[in-house]
Every structure is written in C-alpha cells, then in structure tokens.
C-alpha cells in the first residue's frame, strides 16, 4: 500500500482536532500580560507594538512559536513567549482572532 506512513495520517487527523481545542475565553484571561504593550482590547497604543486584535489565529500562533524558539528575535517577546505551551499559544491566538474590528472610511 503506497501513500503516507500511518504516523503522518495520524498527525493529519490530530492537527485539526488540536486547532479546534483552542479556547478564546482562556486566551482572554492569558492575554492580561499582553495588554501592557498590545492594549487591553488588542489595539496597541505603543508605536513599536503591533495591534493583535483581529489578526488571523494562524499568524499569531506562528509568530509566538517563532519568538518562543528564538527564530524571531525581540528582547521582550522572547522572554514572554518562552514559557508558553502550545495550548497557551493556541488560546491566545484564538482570543485575538475572535476580536472583531470595524473600520470606517473617512
């Protein structure tokens, strides 16, 4: 039988389940520490801290994992992301992605 080894098939099934397990409300509680730089509602008031509200979860997850591993460098974010578990990252990403923004053209 050709195709992918069974371990890859298991991973393909498990990934969507893990992604679905992200809890935005848990992420909201965990995001209290993020508010210092990224704002209480994910809208930053600092010029060197990006807005996180409304960002796609996959983007926030990827960046937090890169900070955690040291692949992406920022003195503060590397320290903040280091202790985060995969579940913490998924929850935070789900929270920021759940914040809906509304823009009004001038």
Backbone bond lengths (Angstrom), bond angles and torsions (degrees), N, CA, C in turn:
res aa  C-N    CA-C-N  psi(-1)  N-CA   C-N-CA  omega(-1)  CA-C   N-CA-C  phi
1 X - - - 1.442 - - 1.523 108.24 -
2 X 1.353 117.76 124.07 1.455 122.83 -179.18 1.512 111.01 -85.71
3 X 1.305 114.83 -173.03 1.464 119.20 176.89 1.508 112.06 100.45
4 X 1.279 115.02 -160.13 1.459 121.90 -176.00 1.521 111.60 -78.94
5 X 1.329 116.69 145.24 1.469 119.16 173.89 1.530 110.10 -62.01
6 X 1.325 118.11 153.61 1.467 121.78 -177.25 1.521 114.32 -53.70
7 X 1.336 118.47 -33.12 1.462 119.89 -178.76 1.523 110.86 -64.08
8 X 1.333 117.69 -35.76 1.460 120.77 178.79 1.526 110.76 -70.52
9 X 1.310 116.53 -35.72 1.461 119.70 177.20 1.522 110.45 -65.88
10 X 1.316 117.03 -40.56 1.460 121.17 177.54 1.525 110.02 -63.10
11 X 1.327 117.15 -43.37 1.467 121.04 178.79 1.520 110.72 -63.18
12 X 1.313 117.50 -39.83 1.462 120.89 179.95 1.522 111.59 -63.90
13 X 1.318 116.63 -32.83 1.459 120.81 177.95 1.524 110.36 -77.50
14 X 1.328 117.38 -39.97 1.464 121.67 -175.05 1.521 113.00 -72.69
15 X 1.332 119.19 -33.10 1.459 121.16 -177.16 1.522 113.31 -58.65
16 X 1.327 120.14 -50.11 1.460 118.09 178.51 1.522 113.07 -62.61
17 X 1.319 117.67 -33.32 1.461 121.03 178.50 1.520 109.52 -66.07
18 X 1.341 117.53 -43.48 1.463 120.79 179.21 1.516 110.64 -63.90
19 X 1.320 117.25 -40.92 1.461 120.79 179.64 1.523 110.71 -64.45
20 X 1.321 116.63 -37.54 1.462 120.92 -179.06 1.528 111.12 -70.28
21 X 1.329 117.18 -19.99 1.452 120.79 -176.97 1.530 112.80 -78.56
22 X 1.336 118.17 -8.16 1.466 120.84 179.84 1.524 109.96 -60.07
23 X 1.325 115.76 138.96 1.453 121.56 -175.50 1.530 110.15 -118.54
24 X 1.346 118.08 105.05 1.457 120.72 -178.81 1.532 113.36 -58.68
25 X 1.313 118.17 -37.11 1.468 119.99 -179.65 1.523 111.36 -67.79
26 X 1.304 116.46 -37.96 1.463 119.78 174.67 1.526 109.38 -65.77
27 X 1.322 115.75 -40.33 1.463 120.68 176.81 1.516 111.94 -61.96
28 X 1.314 116.32 -36.31 1.474 120.72 178.14 1.528 110.37 -60.64
29 X 1.324 116.60 -44.45 1.462 120.78 178.51 1.524 110.84 -65.25
30 X 1.323 116.98 -41.12 1.464 121.25 -179.26 1.528 111.37 -69.87
31 X 1.317 117.92 -23.11 1.464 122.41 -175.93 1.522 113.34 -77.61
32 X 1.314 117.94 -2.96 1.471 120.36 179.43 1.522 111.13 -54.98
33 X 1.319 117.18 -40.40 1.467 120.82 179.14 1.525 111.71 -68.90
34 X 1.310 117.40 -27.07 1.475 121.86 -179.54 1.526 111.78 -72.78
35 X 1.333 115.82 -24.75 1.467 121.43 -173.93 1.522 112.88 -61.98
36 X 1.311 117.69 -28.16 1.461 121.07 -179.10 1.528 110.43 -55.27
37 X 1.318 117.46 -43.58 1.471 121.44 -178.11 1.522 112.92 -103.68
38 X 1.335 116.61 -36.70 1.463 120.60 -172.68 1.523 113.68 -99.40
39 X 1.326 117.74 3.81 1.454 121.94 177.14 1.512 113.23 84.84
40 X 1.327 116.04 150.77 1.464 123.14 -178.87 1.530 111.89 -58.16
41 X 1.324 116.78 -36.77 1.470 120.23 -178.74 1.524 112.12 -106.33
42 X 1.347 116.33 17.05 1.462 119.72 178.88 1.520 113.50 84.96
43 X 1.329 117.14 5.29 1.466 122.36 177.41 1.523 106.70 -106.19
44 X 1.312 116.51 111.08 1.446 122.13 -175.46 1.520 112.26 -75.30
45 X 1.319 115.74 144.79 1.458 120.37 172.71 1.528 110.10 -106.16
46 X 1.321 116.55 -1.35 1.462 121.77 178.47 1.523 110.32 -94.09
47 X 1.329 117.87 138.26 1.464 119.66 -176.62 1.531 114.36 -68.80
48 X 1.327 118.20 -22.53 1.461 120.12 -178.51 1.524 113.91 -106.02
49 X 1.322 117.86 13.66 1.466 122.53 177.10 1.524 108.34 -120.69
50 X 1.320 117.90 123.68 1.464 119.89 -176.93 1.524 113.08 -73.40
51 X 1.324 115.04 156.33 1.458 120.71 170.34 1.524 107.15 -69.69
52 X 1.313 117.29 138.02 1.460 121.69 177.20 1.524 111.83 -107.77
53 X 1.314 117.24 -21.93 1.470 121.26 -179.58 1.520 110.16 -58.66
54 X 1.321 115.48 130.60 1.453 121.00 176.24 1.515 115.30 80.54
55 X 1.324 117.60 -2.27 1.466 119.40 178.16 1.528 109.02 -69.23
56 X 1.330 117.69 143.31 1.466 119.35 176.87 1.530 110.80 -60.27
57 X 1.309 116.54 138.59 1.465 121.48 -177.97 1.523 111.48 -56.07
58 X 1.306 117.17 -40.80 1.464 120.04 -177.52 1.525 111.17 -62.21
59 X 1.327 117.01 -34.48 1.463 121.16 178.67 1.530 110.75 -69.98
60 X 1.329 117.37 -47.41 1.467 121.06 -179.68 1.528 109.84 -62.14
61 X 1.326 116.87 -43.13 1.463 120.41 178.76 1.518 111.06 -60.12
62 X 1.312 116.77 -47.29 1.460 120.66 -178.46 1.527 111.18 -60.72
63 X 1.324 117.12 -44.60 1.464 119.87 -178.27 1.523 111.56 -67.26
64 X 1.332 117.61 -42.22 1.463 119.82 178.51 1.525 111.51 -63.48
65 X 1.319 117.22 -38.62 1.472 119.91 177.51 1.528 110.72 -65.95
66 X 1.317 116.85 -38.70 1.469 120.93 178.32 1.530 110.94 -66.61
67 X 1.338 118.02 -39.11 1.470 120.75 175.01 1.522 109.98 -64.61
68 X 1.334 116.00 -43.86 1.465 120.72 -177.32 1.528 111.36 -61.01
69 X 1.322 116.92 -41.06 1.463 121.21 -178.52 1.525 112.94 -79.53
70 X 1.336 116.95 -15.59 1.457 120.73 -176.33 1.513 112.70 90.20
71 X 1.339 117.34 -2.93 1.465 120.94 178.28 1.532 110.15 -61.95
72 X 1.318 116.92 -37.42 1.464 122.09 174.42 1.524 106.71 -106.10
73 X 1.323 116.59 131.57 1.452 120.98 -172.32 1.529 112.76 -107.12
74 X 1.313 115.35 126.20 1.457 124.25 168.82 1.519 104.62 -158.63
75 X 1.309 116.04 123.74 1.464 120.80 -172.72 1.531 112.54 -51.09
76 X 1.316 117.20 -46.56 1.461 120.69 -178.35 1.530 111.90 -75.79
77 X 1.332 117.31 -47.70 1.464 120.35 -175.55 1.523 112.55 -65.88
78 X 1.328 118.30 -32.38 1.458 119.72 177.13 1.525 110.85 -63.62
79 X 1.324 117.09 -38.07 1.469 121.68 178.26 1.531 110.25 -70.93
80 X 1.330 116.81 -43.64 1.468 121.51 -178.37 1.530 111.22 -65.43
81 X 1.329 117.56 -41.81 1.463 121.28 -174.52 1.525 113.61 -79.92
82 X 1.313 117.27 -23.58 1.472 121.37 -174.63 1.534 113.54 -51.40
83 X 1.341 120.08 -47.74 1.472 119.21 -177.21 1.535 114.56 -82.75
84 X 1.333 118.53 -2.50 1.467 119.85 -176.71 1.518 111.32 -71.16
85 X 1.316 115.99 133.88 1.465 121.21 173.84 1.523 108.89 -82.78
86 X 1.309 116.91 169.27 1.469 120.20 175.43 1.523 110.53 -60.08
87 X 1.336 116.79 -37.36 1.472 120.45 178.76 1.526 111.00 -66.53
88 X 1.340 116.94 -40.85 1.470 120.20 176.94 1.524 110.33 -59.25
89 X 1.322 115.32 -46.49 1.465 120.63 -179.11 1.523 110.61 -61.94
90 X 1.317 117.31 -44.43 1.470 120.92 179.52 1.528 110.87 -63.00
91 X 1.331 116.85 -41.47 1.467 120.68 179.31 1.523 111.42 -65.23
92 X 1.332 116.62 -45.38 1.467 120.07 178.49 1.526 110.79 -61.26
93 X 1.319 116.40 -44.48 1.460 120.45 179.73 1.528 111.09 -62.78
94 X 1.327 116.76 -40.05 1.467 120.61 178.83 1.525 110.38 -64.65
95 X 1.333 117.21 -39.34 1.464 120.77 179.25 1.522 110.55 -63.94
96 X 1.319 117.64 -53.33 1.460 119.56 -177.01 1.527 111.54 -64.14
97 X 1.335 117.40 -35.54 1.464 120.38 177.68 1.530 111.77 -68.53
98 X 1.332 116.97 -26.25 1.467 119.74 -177.54 1.539 112.93 -78.76
99 X 1.317 116.52 -14.72 1.469 119.70 -179.85 1.525 108.31 -75.57
100 X 1.299 115.37 121.40 1.461 120.68 -178.30 1.520 110.18 -95.05
101 X 1.323 115.20 132.11 1.442 121.96 178.81 1.520 109.55 -108.90
102 X 1.302 115.51 148.75 1.446 120.31 176.84 1.525 107.64 -127.00
103 X 1.306 116.51 126.17 1.455 121.72 -179.67 1.535 109.41 -108.34
104 X 1.298 114.51 143.41 1.450 120.44 177.92 1.539 108.05 -122.98
105 X 1.293 115.80 125.84 1.454 119.53 178.30 1.515 110.28 -72.46
106 X 1.339 117.38 143.80 1.466 119.70 -179.69 1.528 111.96 -66.04
